[in-house]
Amino acid sequence: MSCCPPTSLPPLPTTSDLKPTKMGSANVFFFDNPSSDRCVLVFPDVFGVDSGRTKENCVKLSALIEFDTVGGFPDPSSAVPWMWPFDGLRQLLTMFSVIKWIRARPFETTIRPKIDDTIHHLKTQYGVTKFAGMGYCWGAWMIAKYSAVDACEIVCGVSFHPGWRAEDVFHGPGSGAKMADPIHVPQLVLSAIDDPTWIHPGGQVDT
């Protein structure tokens, strides 16, 4: 299993003075629209909420969940390459760190409680009545997992460059391609050209 394809961009750090709001066990960057009872829950990639345009996009959307499960990601692209032909070994060793990082963040015990806490808080404190979900890379894996639970509270999910291969870490090779099977809310899956073929249009996830 590899995490990001070799053509992926590295982390793109940004800065923001916005402080998270505590919603139960979750830290949430909440962009309020008092005139609306709708909320989009946004799940960042492995580099967290301060990478790329994540917060900028959320200003136009709604709540951004900053799990304390994000952070400390062992980015393979950040290390100094080894002399050829040994750099392949370095990348392989780095993958063990990536797998360990993912395994330390199982959905049911680490992530879902934070989603449930966030939704409960937004319902009771802000009067939100309808939720949608959007995820980048690893965050897209969270969207897919949550969209399959019986008590799912989102009406639809959107996944950008979906990192569904994270499922292989927990349930073995080929598990990521089967993630769509139990999903019971509409999904828009936007795969990148270098994502696995099974998540492309016409692939296993699509059929």
Buried (B, 14 or more C-beta within 10 A) or exposed (E): EEBBEEEBEEBEEEEEEBEBBEBBBBBBBBBEEEEEEEBBBBBBBBBBBBBBEBBEBBEEBBBBBBBEBBEEBBBBBEEEEEEEEEEEEBBEEBBEBBBEBBEEBBBEEBBBBBBBBBBEBBBEEBEBEEBBBBBBBBBBBBBBBBBBBEEBBBEBBBBBBBBBBBBBBBEEEEBBBBBBEEBEBEBEBEBBEEBBEBBBEEBBBEE
